[in-house]
Amino acid sequence: MNSKEKFVAAIDIGTTKIVSIVGKRDKEGRLEILGLSKAPSRGVKRGVVLNIEETVNAIKTTVDDVQKRSAVAFDEVFVGIAGQHIKSMRSRGYINRENCEEEITRDDVSNLVKDMYNIPIDIGEEIIHVIPQSFIVDNETGINNPVGMCGKRLEANFHIVIGQVASAKNIDKCVRRAGLTVKDLILEPLASSDAVLTDEEKEAGVVLVDIGGGTTDVAVYYDNIIRHTAVIPLGGNVVTNDIKEGCSILQKYAEALKHQYGSALGDIAPEDKVVSIPGIAGREPKEISFKSLAYIIQSRMEEILDLINFEIQISGYAERITAGVVITGGGAMLKNLPQLVRFKTAMDVRVGYPNEHLYGEGRNEINQPMYATSVGLIMKGFEYLDERKEVFSAGKIAEKPAGAPGTGNTTDEPLSQTEEEVSEESAGNTVVNSLFRKMKKNLAGMFDIPEETIE
């Protein structure tokens, strides 16, 4: 393994699918996706885990598959969080420094951010992200980076993302029962933004709209700073359900109709085209016109867009959105949706693909809006490691010599990325320690107890 290669693994726990993904970054800072695996999500509704067992099984399936595909073993992951319980707020905090003549350091900024995690919030909630928007040094406003300046009082305006403790714990429980640990929870709109938005768009002012199966995520950027986030509890599944109810057909046929023949604009749908759907239990097939199907879809999408417009207005930056709207997620592939969004928001619109910052052969295979969050989680993972000067517990799976006893293509134990972990013990001790660590992790997942208490 090249010691300068760095790996990150992530899991996107969505309403319709669960995706496990592994990426690496080379010494030049370029990002490559080494493997991706997805499985149907049957235990999640509107971004919230409702069935632990189903979710754990899906996570295990995708993790095992992606480790084989990428030849990278890992025991910790970055995980996305969304859901209707997510909310955001603005707040201001400050610290008084002992010596106003000394320069402000990164530690001062870090202490100010950490202090914001202690602000009072409702019972049953926890702070997920504290994002500085602008700093104030001794009443001097509009400072993006105060490091190196001198001053007594350091203040900042913050964008704070809050979620339910129970939802976060359920996600953590699912990951641990799958034999992994959560390195960090990342708000999914922030991850999607990193994957599909350009720096120019963030500076000019842009709205990201990530249309998933159960939720629609919204993020507003201006002057390279996140200004507003929201999670709308409506997504592609409600459109499918409307088709099912409106046309009196089965769910699987409604989903197929939406993808193959659906359109977000009823007025331009052909009137003379129909599609035949098999009847239930031998009944006569049903004929559904393209126009009727399009009007059903348009009605629900307009409702979702009205909620998006509301979030844009309350952000306070509606008049500064120069770069318009970027739509991504699986729902962004709906035919004629960009035209409907342009009509409802009166802004420029484009579909966001997660290939803005990737290289390598795999970039074309995952260059679909439905993988925007997954790719963004990898990018956020590397950003997290850089900020905290930490390493990620992952490495290339060693290949056994051909013809060796018990030969297989891979071993289960991940190699460390750090050079300090060059073996100083005998081979026997290394194997014993490896097995002991695995036993602790499995016991912790089975009985839902911290690994530290197992001796």
N, C-alpha and C positions, 0 to 999 in steps of 0.2 A: 504493500500500500504506500502510496505517496504521502509522506507525513505532512505535506503542505495542503493536501486536500481536506476539506472540512465538509461534514455531512450533517443534514438536518432531516428529521422525519416529522410528519404532521398527520393529523386525522381531522377530516371535515365531517362532523356528525350532522347530516341534513335530514330533512323530513322525507325526501324521496330516495336518497342514496347516502351511503357512508363511503367516504373515499380515504384511503391511506396513500401517502405519497412520500417519496424520498428524493432529496436533491443534494447536490454537492456544489461547492464553490472552489474554484481553483485559485492559485496564488495571484492571478490577475484580477480576481474579484468577479469573474463571470459565473453565472448560475446555470446549471444544467439539471434537468429532471431525469433521474435514473430509473424510476419506476413508479407506476400508478396502478392502483387496483380499486375497484368499486363493487359494492354489493347493495341490494335493495335494503332500504331502511323501513322496518316494520314496527319499530318500537318508539318512534319519535313522531310527535305531532306539533306542528307550528314551532319547531326549534326546541321543544322541551321533551326530555326523555320520560316516557310513560311506561315503558316495559324494559326493565333492566336486562333480563335474560336475552330477549331478542336482540337488543343493542350490543350486548357483549359478544354474542355469537357472530354478528355481522363484523364487529371490529376484529375479532380473532381471524375470521376468514380473510379479510382484506390485508391484515398485517402479515399473516403467513405468506400470502400470495405475493405481496410487494417485496418482502425480503428475498424470496426466490428470484423474482424478476430482476431486482436491482443488485443482488449479491451483496447486500449491505445488511448487517444485523444491528439492531438497536433495542434499548430497553426503556427509553423515555421518548416522549413526543410532545409537540405543541398541538393544542387543540382549539378549534374555533368554538365560539359561543355566540348564540343569537337567541331569538325567541321573543314572544310578546311581553315578557317580563322586563326586558331591557329598557332603560330610560337614561336620559342624559340631563345634566344641569350645568349651570355656570357658577363659578365661585371665585373669590379672590382671597389670597393668603399672603402672609408676609413673615419675615424674620428680621430681627435686629442683630446686626453684627457687632462684635466687641470692638474692633478697630476699623474705623472708617477709612484709614489711610492704606490699609492692605487691599490688594486686588481681590475681587470676587472670584472664587474658584468653582470648579465643577462640583466639589463637595458641598458648597453653599447652596447651589441650585438643587442638588440631590436632596439635601436636608429640607429645603422648602417643599419639594414635591412629596417627600415622605410624610411631612407634617399634614399634607392635605388628605392623606388616607385616614386621618383621625377626626375629620369633620363629622358632625352628627347626621345620621341618616335614619330612615325608618327601620323598625324592628323586622328582622328577617331578610334584610338587604345587605349587600356588601359592595364595596367599590372595586371595579374591575380595572379601570384605566384612569389615570390622572394625566391629562395632556396640557402642558403649558401653551398658551396662545400668545401672550406678549408679557414683557417684564417692565417693571418700573423701579428705577434706582433713585432714591431721594427725590421723589416727585417728578423725575424725568421719564416721560412716558414713551411708548412706541418702540421699545428696545426688543429686538428679536433674540439677541444673545448677550447676556450681561457679563460673561466671563472675561476677566481682564480689566473691568471697570472698577473704580473706587466708589465707595458709598457706605453709609451706615445702615439704611433700611432697604431691604430687597423685597419687592412685591411682585406678584404675577397674577394674571387672569388665567383661569383654568377651565378646561372642558372636562367634566367628570362623567364617566360612564358607570352606571349602577345596575346591578342585577340581583336576582333572588339567590340567597344562600343555598336553598334547597336544590335549585336547578344546577348550580355549579357543583354541589356535592354529588349529585346523581351522575353528572358527566365524569367526575373524578372517580367515582365508584366503578362505573362501567370500564374505564380505561385500566384501573388497577386489577379488576377481575380478569381482564384480558392479558395480565402479566406485564403491564407497562406502568410507568409513572408519568404524571402530567408535569412537564417542564414549566409551562405557562398557559393560561387561558387567554385567548386573543379574540377581541370583538371582530366578527366576520366582515362587517362593512369596511373596517380599517384594512383588513387583509386584501379584500377585493380591490380596494382603491390602489394599493401598492402594485397589484398585478396588472391593472388595465389603464391607469391614468398616467399621463406624462407630466413632467415637472412644469411644462408650459401651461397645461390645463389647470393644474393646482394653483399656479400663480395668478392666472387670469380670472379664476372663479369658475367652478364646475360642480355639477351635481352628479354623484354616482348613484345609480339605481340598480340594485342587484335583485332580480326577480327569481326567487327560489320556489320550491314546491309548496312550502308552508308559510313562508314569510317573504316580505319584500324589504330589503335593507336600503337605507338612504344615508348618504354622507355628503355634506356640503363643505367644499374647500374654497378658500380665498387667501391670496397672498401666501401660498404654500403652507397654510395652517388649517387644520380641521376646525370648522366652526360649528358644525351641528351634526348629530347622528340620531337616527331613529330606526326602529324596527316595526314595520306594519304587519299585523297578524293575518295577512292575506297573501296568497301566492298562486302558483299555477294549479294547485289542487282544487281550489274553489272554482276555477274556470272549468276544469274537468267535471266537477260535480254538477255544475250548472248544465253542461251538455248532457250528462247522464239523466238529470231530472227533466230537462226540457225536451229531450228526444225519447225518453222512456227506454233507455238501452242500458246494457251492462257497463260497469266501470271500465273494463279493459277496452271495449269498443269506443267509449267516450275518449279515452286517452289516445287511442290510435287515430281517431277522427281529428282531434286537436292538432296532432303532429303532422299528419299527412295532408289534410285538406282544410285545416283551420285558417282563418284570417282575422285580423283585428279591425278590419274595415268592411262593414256590411254593404255600403253603397257601391263598392266596386267589385263585389263578389258576383260571379256569373249567375244569372237567374235560371239558365237552362241546363245546369249541371246538377246531377244528383248522385249520391252514393248509396249502395244497398248494404244494409247491416243485417246479419243473420238473426232470425227470430229466436226467442227463448224457448227451449225445450220443444223444438220442431214446429214452432209457430211460423206464420208467414214472415218473410224478410221485410224490413222497414226501409223505405226510401227517404233519405234526408237531403234536402237541397243545400247546396253550398252557401246560398244567401242566408237561409235561416240559421245555419251553423255559425256564420260570420257575425250575425247580429247578436246571437247569444254570447259569443266571445267578446264582442265590442262592448256590450253592456257592462260586463263585469270588469273589463280592463279600464273602462272609463271611471268606475268607482275607485279602483286602486289608484289611478292617476290623480283623481281628486284629492285623495289622502296624501299623495306625494306632493302635490301643489301646496297643500296646507302646511306640510313640514318645511317646504322651501320658504314659505311666507314667514313662519314663526322663527326661522333661523335669523331673520333680520338682514339677509344678504341677497334677497331676491333681485334687487336692482343692480347687483354687482356681478352677476353670473354671466361673464363674457363668453366663456367657452361652451356654454349650454349644458346638455345632459348626455351622460354616457350610460347606456343600459347594458347590463351583463347578466350572467346567470342563465340557467336553462330556459327560463321564460322569455329571454331576449330573442330567441330564435323564432318566435311566433311571426308568421308572415304579415307584413305591412304594419307591424308594431311601431317601428320608427316614425312612420307617417302619422300615426295616431298620437304618439307622444309629442311630436312637433306641433300638431294641431292643438292639443290640450295645454301645453306649457308655453307655446309661442317662443320656443328656444331651438337652437340647432341641436341635432341629435346624431349620435353615432353608436354603433354596437361595439362594445369593448371586448377585445380578445386578449388572453393572458400570455402574449408572446413579446411584450414590450422589452423585457429585460432578460430573455432567455437565449441560450445558444445550444448547439448540439443536435443530434439526430432526433431526439424525442420531442423537440419543440413543435413540430408539425402535428404529431399525433395528439397532443393535449391542447392544441390551439383551438379550443372551443369555449364559449362563454360559460358553460356549466362547470368548468374547472377553474374559474377565476379565483374563487375563494381558496381552493386547495393550493394553487401556486402562490397566492398571497401569503398563506400561512408559512410556507417555506421561507419566503423573503422576510417576513416578520420574525421568524425564528433566528435567522442570521443577524438581524438587527438587534434582537434581544441579547444574543451572545456577545456581540461587539460592545454593546453599552456596558455590560456587566463583566467583561473580560473573562467569560466562562467558556468551558468546552462542552461539547455534546457527546454523550456516551453512545458512540456508534463507530462502526468500522467495517472494512471489507471482510466478507466471509472467506476464511482460508480454504483453499482447495487441497484435498488430500492427494498424495502421489497416486498415479494410476496403478491399479492392482493391489493397493494396500488393503489389509484385512478390514472387513466391515466398511468397504469404501462407499462413500456417497459424495455428491458434488459439493456439499456444504457442511459446516459445523455450526452448532447453534450459538456458541459463545462469541459475542462481539469483541473485536479488538479495540483497544483504547486508542484515542487520537493523540494522547499526550505522550511526549517522549520520556517523561519521568517513569512511566510504567513499563520500562524495559525490565524483563524478568531478572530478579535478584535471588529468587528462591528456586528450589529444585522443581523439576517438572511435576513430581507427585504432589507437592504442596499447592502448586498452581491449580491443578485439577480439583483437589479437595476444596479449596477456597471458592472456585467457580461453582461447584455443585452446591456448596452451602449458600452462596448468594442466590442461586435459583430457587432453592428450597424456601428461603425466607420470603422471596417475592411471591411464590405460589401460595404459601400459607397466609400471607397478608391479604392476597386477593380473595382466597376462599372464605376467610373469617372476618374480613373487613376490619383489620387491626393494623396499626402502624408497624412497619418493618423493624423499627428500632427496639420494639419490646420483645422481639423474638431472639433468643440467645441459644 
